[in-house]
């Protein structure tokens, strides 16, 4: 079964074709990072225009790269949220237009579910497992019981870890995007230079606001009299230690033998190294090219959601949902 996936939730325009939820035939992405650098973050109106400018050509290129036509697609999967509504609508409207024109089933995919499904790409991973979802907007521990049955058992009480990376990156004077640039700066730092606090919350939950405040006060107190690389390394060490500790604890408490990471933060090399070092559990993580926003994960998710009834006429996009539910079709799910 061949699925065309479309992803425009934020600042990447992405189109992919995936076979049977696992085999990636084509995965094309056009990034908008350079367009948003001058704003220090994503400017929605710029993102919308950039998506509209390239979406048609990218769909045609993806089909051409795969040497396929729209009639060869079995269904179309598109991100319906969370994300920037103004961006989501570009991909959603195009997917709906294609579904109607070519009489194809349209599957709306929760962006967060897509990140979980990135682990199925070019992999033999099967549920059940415990997943750490770590991104700019969400940090959650999810008990994945089956391909369509999820339960959120832990979540951030304030900032997501990716958001904390970006904010500390800006505090250190790093350009957009803050997270990847902080990771690069940390490579030359002493990770034990600063003792930073860890949020004292429920073992399954996260809190990064206290850590962020501690770094801010340290910078304010020190003026320019501190090593930026050392602080970046110490911050990164603190966050990655917390993430790995929390997911391993959750796995053991729930009796799961497999742990999985997903989301943009999982591109962090320090996190990936520490995750691999967990010796008493099976560990899975997506290939680097599937960590950040992409359409292959959306196409893969569409395959696993193919039997769920989602009428085209009632489908819509959404920006945020605190519990990340909104896919009402997943009646047994907390995602």
C-alpha positions in Angstrom: 0.0 0.0 0.0 1.5 3.3 -1.1 0.8 6.4 0.9 1.4 10.0 -0.1 2.2 12.1 3.0 2.1 15.9 3.3 3.5 17.8 6.3 3.2 21.6 6.7 2.7 22.0 10.5 5.4 24.7 11.0 8.4 25.7 8.9 9.2 22.7 6.7 7.3 21.9 3.6 7.5 18.1 3.2 6.1 15.5 0.9 6.9 11.7 1.0 5.7 8.4 -0.3 5.9 5.4 2.0 5.0 1.8 1.3 3.2 -0.3 3.9 4.1 2.1 6.7 7.8 1.2 6.7 9.5 1.4 3.3 10.3 5.0 2.4 10.3 5.5 -1.4 10.8 9.2 -1.4 11.1 11.8 1.4 11.5 15.4 0.3 11.8 18.4 2.6 12.2 22.2 1.9 13.3 24.0 5.1 12.5 27.6 5.9 15.2 28.1 8.5 17.0 30.8 6.5 13.7 32.7 6.0 13.0 32.9 9.7 16.5 33.7 11.0 16.1 37.4 10.9 13.0 37.1 13.1 14.6 34.9 15.7 11.8 32.3 15.3 9.1 31.2 13.0 7.0 34.1 11.6 3.6 32.5 10.7 2.8 34.8 7.7 6.2 34.1 6.1 5.8 30.3 6.8 2.4 30.3 5.1 3.6 32.1 2.0 6.7 29.8 1.7 4.5 26.7 1.9 2.1 27.9 -0.8 5.0 28.8 -3.0 6.5 25.3 -3.2 3.8 22.8 -2.2 2.6 22.0 -5.8 6.1 21.6 -7.3 7.2 19.5 -4.3 4.3 17.1 -4.7 5.1 16.7 -8.5 8.8 16.2 -7.7 8.1 13.6 -5.1 5.9 11.6 -7.5 8.5 12.0 -10.3 11.3 10.9 -8.0 9.3 7.7 -7.2 8.3 7.3 -10.8 4.7 7.1 -9.8 1.5 9.0 -10.4 -1.3 10.1 -8.1 -3.4 7.3 -9.4 -0.8 4.9 -8.0 -1.4 6.2 -4.5 -3.7 4.1 -2.2 -4.4 6.9 0.2 -3.2 10.4 1.2 -2.1 11.3 4.7 -1.8 14.9 6.0 -0.9 16.6 9.2 -3.9 18.1 10.9 -2.2 19.4 14.1 -0.8 20.4 16.4 1.0 23.3 14.7 0.5 26.7 13.2 -3.0 26.8 11.8 -1.9 29.1 9.0 0.7 26.6 7.9 -1.4 23.5 8.6 -4.1 24.7 6.3 -1.8 24.9 3.3 -1.0 21.2 3.4 -4.5 20.2 4.5 -6.3 22.1 1.7 -3.9 20.6 -0.9 -4.3 17.1 0.4 -8.1 17.4 0.5 -8.1 18.8 -3.1 -6.1 15.8 -4.3 -8.2 13.3 -2.4 -11.4 14.6 -4.0 -9.9 14.9 -7.5 -8.4 11.4 -7.5 -11.0 9.7 -5.3 -8.5 8.7 -2.6 -9.0 8.1 1.0 -7.7 11.0 3.1 -6.3 10.3 6.6 -5.7 13.2 9.1 -2.6 12.6 11.2 -1.8 14.0 14.6 1.7 15.4 14.2 2.8 13.8 17.5 1.6 10.4 16.4 3.6 10.9 13.3 6.8 11.4 15.4 6.1 8.1 17.2 5.6 6.4 13.8 8.9 7.7 12.6 10.4 4.7 14.5 8.6 2.3 12.3 10.3 3.7 9.1 12.9 1.3 7.8 12.6 -0.7 11.1 11.0 -3.9 12.5 9.8 -2.2 15.7 6.3 -3.2 16.9 4.3 -2.2 19.9 4.0 -2.4 22.8 6.7 0.0 24.1 7.3 3.1 26.1 8.0 6.2 24.0 9.7 9.5 25.1 8.3 12.2 22.8 10.7 15.2 23.0 10.1 18.2 20.8 9.9 22.0 20.8 6.3 22.0 21.8 5.9 18.7 23.8 7.7 16.5 26.2 5.7 13.4 27.1 6.1 9.7 28.1 3.6 7.6 26.2 2.6 4.0 26.7 2.2 2.7 23.2 0.0 -0.4 23.5 -0.7 -1.0 19.8 -0.5 0.9 16.5 -3.7 2.8 17.4 -3.8 2.6 21.2 -1.8 5.1 23.2 -1.8 6.4 26.8 0.1 9.5 28.0 1.5 8.6 31.4 3.8 11.7 31.8 4.1 15.2 30.5 5.9 18.5 31.0 4.3 20.8 33.6 5.8 23.9 31.9 8.3 24.2 29.1 8.9 21.4 26.7 12.6 20.4 26.6 13.0 21.6 23.0 11.5 24.9 24.0 14.0 25.1 26.9 16.9 24.4 24.5 15.8 27.2 22.2 15.3 29.7 25.1 18.7 29.0 26.6 20.2 29.2 23.2 18.8 32.7 22.8 19.9 33.6 26.3 23.5 32.6 25.3 23.2 34.8 22.2 23.0 32.0 19.7 21.1 32.4 16.4 17.9 30.7 15.4 17.4 27.7 15.8 18.7 27.9 19.3 18.6 24.1 20.2 20.9 22.8 17.4 23.3 25.8 17.9 23.5 25.2 21.6 24.4 21.5 21.0 27.2 22.7 18.7 28.5 25.1 21.3 28.4 22.5 24.0 30.8 20.3 22.1 33.7 22.5 23.3 32.4 22.9 26.9 32.9 21.2 30.3 29.7 19.5 31.2 30.6 19.5 34.9 31.4 23.2 35.0 28.0 24.2 36.5 25.8 22.4 38.9 22.2 23.0 37.7 18.9 21.8 39.4 16.6 19.2 38.2 12.8 19.7 38.5 11.3 17.9 41.5 8.1 16.6 40.1 6.2 13.3 39.7 8.7 10.6 38.4 6.8 10.4 35.1 6.5 14.2 34.6 8.9 16.9 33.6 9.6 20.5 34.6 12.3 22.7 33.0 11.2 26.1 34.2 13.4 25.9 37.3 16.4 24.9 35.3 15.8 27.7 32.8 15.5 30.2 35.7 18.7 29.0 37.3 20.6 29.5 34.0 19.1 33.0 33.6 20.1 34.0 37.2 23.6 32.6 36.7 24.0 34.6 33.5 22.7 37.8 35.1 24.9 37.4 38.1 28.0 36.6 36.1 27.7 39.2 33.5 30.2 38.3 30.8 32.4 36.4 33.3 31.4 32.9 32.4 32.2 30.4 29.7 29.3 30.0 27.3 30.4 26.6 26.0 30.7 25.3 29.6 27.2 26.5 30.5 25.7 25.1 27.3 27.4 21.7 28.0 26.2 21.7 31.6 22.6 22.5 30.6 22.6 19.9 27.9 24.0 17.3 30.3 21.2 18.1 32.8 18.4 17.8 30.3 19.5 14.7 28.6 20.2 12.9 31.9 16.6 13.8 33.0 15.1 12.5 29.8 16.9 9.1 29.9 16.3 8.6 33.6 12.5 9.3 33.2 11.9 7.0 30.3 13.9 4.1 31.8 12.0 4.5 35.1 8.6 4.5 33.2 9.5 1.4 31.3 10.4 -0.5 34.4 7.4 0.7 36.3 5.1 -0.4 33.5 6.9 -3.7 32.8 7.9 -2.7 29.2 11.1 -4.2 27.7 11.4 -1.7 24.8 11.9 2.1 25.0 11.7 4.4 22.0 12.5 8.1 21.5 10.8 10.4 19.0 10.6 14.1 18.1 13.0 16.8 17.1 15.1 16.7 20.3 16.0 13.1 19.5 18.4 14.4 16.9 20.6 15.6 19.8 23.8 13.5 19.7 24.3 13.5 23.4 20.8 12.2 24.0 21.2 9.5 21.4 24.5 8.3 22.9 23.1 8.1 26.4 20.0 6.4 25.1 22.0 3.7 23.4 23.9 3.1 26.6 20.8 1.8 28.4 21.8 -1.8 28.8 18.9 -3.6 30.3 16.2 -2.5 27.8 15.8 -2.7 24.0 16.3 0.8 22.6 14.9 2.2 19.3 15.3 5.6 17.8 14.5 7.0 14.3 17.2 7.7 11.8 18.4 11.3 12.1 16.6 12.3 8.9 13.3 11.3 10.4 13.8 13.0 13.8 12.7 16.5 12.8 9.5 17.3 10.9 9.1 15.2 7.8 6.3 13.8 5.6 7.6 10.1 5.7 6.4 9.8 9.3 3.0 11.3 8.4 2.7 8.8 5.5 3.7 6.0 7.8 1.1 7.0 10.4 -1.5 7.2 7.7 -0.9 3.6 6.8 -1.5 2.5 10.4 -4.6 4.6 10.7 -6.0 3.5 7.3 -9.0 1.6 8.7 -10.2 4.4 10.9 -13.2 6.3 9.6 -12.4 9.9 9.0 -15.0 11.5 6.6 -13.3 14.1 4.4 -16.2 16.6 4.8 -15.8 16.7 8.6 -12.0 16.7 8.8 -10.3 19.9 9.9 -7.0 21.2 11.4 -6.3 22.3 14.9 -3.5 24.3 16.5 -3.0 22.9 20.1 -4.6 20.5 22.4 -3.2 20.3 25.9 -3.7 16.5 26.1 -2.7 16.1 22.4 -5.9 14.1 21.8 -8.0 15.7 19.1 -7.9 12.5 17.0 -11.3 11.6 18.1 -11.2 8.5 16.0 -8.7 6.9 18.3 -11.4 6.2 20.9 -9.2 4.1 23.1 -6.3 6.5 23.0 -5.0 9.4 25.1 -3.0 10.7 22.2 
